[in-house]
Amino acid sequence: MRARRKERPLTVHHLNQLLLVCSLVLLVAVAAVRISSRSGLPSLLLYLGIGVAMGQDGIGDVHFDNAELTQVIGYAALVVILAEGGLGTKWKEVRPALPAAAVLSTVGVAVSVGVTAAGAHYLVGLDWRAALIIGAVVSSTDAAAVFSVLRKVPLPSRITGVLEAESGFNDAPVVILVVAFSTAGPVDDWYVLLGTIALELAIGAGIGIAVGWLGAYGLRHVALPASGLYPIAVMAIAVAAYAAGAMAHGSGFLAVYLASMVLGNARLPHWPATRGFAEGLGWLAQIGMFVLLGLLVTPHELLDDTWHAIVIGLVLTMVARPLEVVLSLVPFRMPWQEKALLSWAGLRGAVPIILATIPMVSGVEDSQRIFNIVFVLVVVYTLVQGPTLPWLAKLLRIGGSSEAADLGIESAPLERLRGHLLSVAIPEGSRMHGVEVAELRLPQGAAVTLIVREGESFVPLPTTVLRRGDELLVVATDPVRDAAEKRLRAVGHGGKLASWLGTDGEKHQS
């Protein structure tokens, strides 16, 4: 009888080695962010490259093939990424784009799945189940991949709104389709799938909005003992929305995105710190997720499926996505140039690769081949579409309007004094530059008590002229806190003419 191998206990030395390796990986990944921003390539490719380099065909020779663990960690990372995206979504930009994004995320997904699956079946020879799984997996867009390329290309708010909302909404129906197609036995009838998708979306949306509203109300009316607790509380509320939505048999992904959007537009205390904390967590989630996905890949096995991935990607990029955009946006008046950009901006990133682990965990036949095709497709077409997006935007003459920069306002509640401290940062593009303190016309109960300018602080006079780069400390009583912040934002958008404008800096409609 063979003796049982004695396992070596985990020592402090092993823990130190693990921490050193993780630190080096994070440092390399952070440096990759800088490289990607200068080269125009989405950072996901560099993170995947780090994982592949550490894998069994790379210099690290790390053998990792646990698809189930990858799926669990990937889902957790997606929750954080969706939360960070929702917190940064501006309601005023997304609201006009919601109908178009909703149609793209439902009707558009159906068109994309059908056309891509047909191409995979008839051109590549996959059976219908595998073809439908691939069609569903690659029908989810990734806003992080899109905006990592377009950071230097200002776009109209209606386009960014559609892209942001679509990427937040289409994950939910795609996950339902992939799980349905990966389940053993016959696939449900189409009307059953439609009913399931509609029900889960409704449950997820209702829970997400409710959790977000309750969380925002609590954070605005309860003063936590330390400012560092606010970012943690916000992320905890967002994760709770996902958990509640999933446990109620709804779409947890839609719940976390909508809850985060509500929180992000609720003018919460210590908002700049919260936003920075969420961005840091989002980067960390992306880095860990992509490195893990790179480890899961066996590069020498990708060669056999490279051409199949390229063919399916051509169908998706040149036929399915444009047809999806054109058919979905028929009811909406949108110039053809914007439709062309939306068609080319359908980048696939983390979500398709993670969803490709679902058939692997479910034991679907040819699941490894499905994963390899999706992996190659995402890498190749991100390399093609990513760097060309800014060029296409310039060619189509699509650029953002020159709107005034929004103020950075951080609020700290003073529970015992029943007031608030508003820290206001005046950015470069703000129209508050040149406005006198008296011309702010703050409501009674609010006043500018201190100005920090070029490292020096002073108490302003009513005739003190505000400048770009100033930081203002505004004290407001509890009843006028919201009114004071609205007034400050109105002046930031409208300048001295804000008395003739609404609270958001736009003209009143007669």
N, C-alpha and C positions, 0 to 999 in steps of 0.2 A: 504494500500500500504506500503510495507516494506521500511523503511528508508535506504538511501544509506550510506554505511559504509564510515566514514570519514578517508581518507588516511593520515597517519602521514608523515610530510615532512622529508626529509633527512637532518639531522643536522650534525654539525662538530663532535659531539660525535659518531654518527653512522659511519661516515667516519673513525674516529680514530679506532673504533672497527674493521672495515673491513680491514684497513691497518695492524692492529695487527694480525688478523687471517691469512692474506696473508703472512705476514712475517714469522709467525710460520710454515706455510705450506712449504714455500721455505726453511727454515732452516732444517726442517725434511727431505725434498727432497734432499738437498745438503748432509746431513749426509747419506742418502740412497745411494748416489753415492759411498761413501767410503765403505759402507757395500757391495755393489754389486761388487766393484773391488776386495775386499778381498775374497768374497765367490764364485766368478765366475758366479753369476747369472746376467742376463741382468737387468739393472736398470728399464726397463719398468715395470717389475713385481712389484717392490716396489712402483713405482708411482701409478700404478693401485690399489695396496693395500691401499695406502693412500686415494685415491678417494672412494673406497668401504667402508673403515672405516668411512669416513665422510658422507656416504650416508644414505638412510632411514633405512637400516638394520644394520647400524653401530652405533658407539658411537656419531657421529655428528647429526644423524637423519635429514640430509638435503634432502629434496624432490626435485629432479630435473629430469624432463622427456622431456626436449625440444631437440628433435633430430635434428631439423633444425638449432638451434643455435650451437649445438655441431658440425654439419657438417661444418658450416661456419668457426667456430674457428679452427676446425681440418684442413680445407683446408689452412687457413692462416698459421698455425703452420707447415704444410707440406712444404709450400713454403720456409719458413725460414730454415727448416731442409735440404731440397734439396739444397738450396743456400749454406749452411755451408758445406754440403758434396761435392758439386762441387768445392768450393774454396780450399778444402783440397785434391782434386784429382790431382795426378801428371800425366801429359800428357805422359811422357816417359814410365810410367807403364801401362797406360790404352790403349795407341795407339796399341800395338800388340794384345790386348785382345778385341778390338772393334768388329771385325767380329764375334767372338764367342759370345760376349755379345749381339750383335744385333740379332743373330739367336735365342739365348735363350729367348730374350724378345719378340719375335714374334712367331716363330714356336713352341718354348718351351712353351709359354703361352697357345697356342692353344691345345697342347697335354695335359697340366696340367688341363685346364678347362674341356676338354672332358672326361678324365679319372676320375677326381674327381666328376664331375656331374653324370656320370654313376654310380659311387659308392653310391652317395647320393640318387639317384633315386631307384636303385635296392636293396640296402642293408638297407637303412633307410626308404624308402617309400615316399620320398618327390616328389611332382609333378615336371615336367621337368623345369618349370620356376624357381621355388625356388632352384632346384638342380643346374641349370646353373648359377644362381646368386651366390650361395655359391662357386661353382667351380671357377668363375671369381674373386670373392673377395679374396680368399685365394691363388690365383696364383701370388700375388705380394710379392716379398721378401723385407726384411728390412735390409739394410746395417748397420744401427746403432745398431741393435740387434746383428748382427754377430760380428762386431768388438769390441763391448763392452765385449765380451767373449774372443776374440782372441788377445787382446792387448798385452798379455804376451807371445803369441805364434807367432814368426816370420814365415811368409809364403813366398813362392816365389812370385815375383812381378806379374807373369802371373796369379796366382790364385786370389790375391787381386785385380788385374785389372779387371778380369772377374766379380768378386762379386760386386765391386764398380760400374762398368758400367752397369751391369744387373739391380742392384737395382735402378739406376738412370733412366734407359730406360723403364723398364717394368711397371712402374706406369701408363704411358700414355695409352697404349693399354688396360690395365685392367680397367681403369676408363671408357673408351669408351664402353667396353663390359658390365660393370655393369649398366651404364646408359641405354644402349640399352635393356638389359634384364628386367630392372625395369620400362620401359615405358609401359603405358597402350596400349592394343591392341596387334596385332601379331608382333612377332620379325622379323626384316628385314632378307632377305635372306643372306646367308653366304658371297656371293660375294659382296653384298652391304656393309656389315660390314667390310670386308677386304679393300674395296676401301676407306671407311670412315677413318679407322685406318691409312692407308698409307698416305692419304691426310693430316690428322691432324698431323701426325708425321713429314711429310715434311715441313709443314708450321711452326710448332714449332721449328724444327731444324734450319731452315733458319733464323727465327726471333731471336732465342737464340744466334746463332753465330754472327749475325750482331750487335745485341745490345751489346754483350760482347766485340766485337772488337772495336766498336765505343766508348764504355765506357772506355776501357783500353787506347785507344789512347788519349782520353781527359784527363784522370787522369795523364798520363805520361807527358803531355805537358802543363798542367795548374797547377800552384802552388797555392794551397788553403791557406787561411790566417792562419789556425790552423791545426796541425797534427791530432787532434781529429775529424776533418771533413772527413778525408779519409775513415775510416771504415763506417761512415754513408753513404757516397756517394756510396761506393761499394755495400752495401746492398740495397740502393735505386735503383741502376742500375739493380741488380738481380731481385728485385720485379717488376720493370718496364718491364723486359723481360717477366715475367709471365703474367702481365696484357696485354701486347701487343699481346702475343701469343694467349691468351684466347679470346681477342676481335676480332682477325683475324680468329676465328673459327679453331684455331690450338691447339696443345697440350701445354698448359701453363706450365705444370710440366716439360716437356722435354726442353722447352725454358729456364726456370730458371736454370735448371741443366747445360745445355750447356753454357749459358752466364756466370754462375759462374765458370765453368771450364776454360773458356777463360780468365776471370779475374784472376783466381788463378794461371795461368801459364804465366802471362804477366809481372812479375817482377815490381809490382806497388810500388810507394813510401809508406814508413811506413808500409811495409807488415806484420811484426810480430805483430804490434798493431792491424792491420785489422783482422788478423787471430784469435787473442785472442778475439776480440770483436765478431766476427762471432761465435766462439765456445760458448761464453757466451750466445748469443741469441739462439743458437741451443739448449743448455741445458734448457734454460727458456721455449722455445717452447715445448720441450718434456715433461717437468714437467707439464706445464699447460694443455697440450693436454691429457696426460694419467690420470691426476687427474680428469679432466672433464669426460673422458670416464668411469672412475671408478664410478663417481657420477651417470652416466646414467644407470648403471647396477642395477638391483634388484636381489640381490644374491639368495633369496629363490625361484625365478623363474628359476634359472639355473639348478636346480637338475633334472628336467624332461628331459632336453636335454643333460645331461652330457654324457650319453653313446652314443647318436647319434653323438655328437662331437668327441668322442674318435674313433668311427668307421670311420667317414669321415677323421679324421686326420691320421689314419692308412693307408687308401687308398692314401691320399695325400703324406705322408712321405715315405711309403714303396713301392709304385707302381708309382704314378704319377710323383713325382719329379725325381726319378732315371731314369724312362723312358724318361722324358723330357730332362735330361742331356745327356743320351746316344744317343738319336736320333738327338738332336741338334748339338752335337759335333762330329758326324760321319765324316764330311769333315775336321776336325782338328785333327792333331796328338797330342794326350794327353794321358799320362799314365793312366792306370785304377785306380791307387791310387788317382790321382788328381780328376778323375771323381767321385770316391766314396766320397771324401771330399766335392766336390761341391754339390753332392746329399744331403749329410747330413747338409750342411751349408745353406740350403734354409730356414732360420728362417723367421717367420712371426711376424711382430711387430705392429707398429702404423697404417700402411696403411690399412690392412684388416679390422681392427675394425672401422676405420673412413668410409671406403667404405661401411661397413654394415649399415651405417645410411642412405645411398641413397635410398634403398627400403623402409625404414621407412618413409622418407620424401615423397616419391612417392605414399605411400599408398598401397604398394604391400601386397597381402594376405600372412599371416604368416611372416610378416617382423620382428616382435618381436622375433619369434622363430629363424629366420635366424641370427639376431644379437646375440642372446644367444648362438647359436651353434658356431659362429665365435669367440665370446669372450672366451668361454671355450676352444676351439681348440687352440687358440693362447697361452693362459696361460699354458695349460697342456703340449703342445709340445715344448714350449720354456723352461719349466722346465726340460723336458727330453733331448732336443737337446743341449741346452746352455752349461750346465756343462760338457757334454761329448765331445764337439768339440775339446778342447785341447788334451784330451786323445786319440781321434781318429787320430788327426794329428801326435801325437807321435807314435801311433801304426803303421800308414802307412809310418812312417819315412819321413814325409814331413816337411821341415823346410826352412827358408829363408837363402839366401846366405849372407856371411859376406861382405857386400858392405860398402864402406867408407861413413860416415855420411855427409850429405849435409850441407853446410854452411848456417848460418842464416844471410842474408844480408838485411838491412833496408836502403832504399834510401829516402833522403829528398831533394827536388829540391830547388835550389837557383836561383830564377827567375831573379833577378836584376844582379847577377854575372854570369849568363848563365853557371851554373855548378851544380854539385850534391855532396852531402855528403853521402858516403856509410859507414854505420856502420856494420862491419863484426864481427860476433861471431864465434869463432873456437870451435866446439863441441869436445866431447871425441874421437869419432871415425874418426876425420878428418885426412887426410894424409898431411895437411899443417903443422902439428907438426914437428918441426925439420928443416923447410925450412927457409933460410935466406931471409930478405926483398928484397935484390937484385935479388934473384932467383925467385921472383914472376914474374919478367919481364913484369910489367904492361905497357900498351901502353903509348906513349908520350902524356902528358896531364893529367896523373893520377899519384898519389903518396900517399904513406902511411905517414900521418902527425902526428899520435898519436897512442900510444898503451896503453891500460889499462890492468895492470897485478896485480892480487891479491890486488885490491883496490887502486893501485898507477898508475899514468899516467906519461909517458915520451915520448920524441921525439926519434924515432928510428934512428939508423945508418943503412947503407946498409948491414952491417954484423950482425945486430941483428937477433937472432934466434927466430922464432915464436914458441909458445907453446900452448898446449891445454888449453882452458879456456881464452885465450887472446881475447880482443876486440880491433879491429882495426878501426881507422877513416881514410877513404880513400877519398881524394878530386879528382874529375874527371870533366873535362870540358864536356859540353853538347855533342859534337860530339863523344867522346870516352867513354861515360858512359856505353853503352851496352857492348862494347868490354872489358872494365875493369872488369865488373861483370862476363862475360863469362870466362875471364882469371882466376879470383879468384876461380870460381867454378871448373875450370879444375885442378888447383893446389890442391884444396881441395880433389878432387877425385884421382888425379895421383901423388901428391907430387912432388918431384924433377924431376920425369920423365915426367912431364906434357908437356915439350917441344916436346916430341915425341908422344903426344896424341892429340886428338881433343879438341875442346872447352868444350865438355861435359865429358872429362876424359876418353874416350874410344879410342881404337887404330884405326888408319886410316886403311881403307881397301885398299889393293893394287889391 
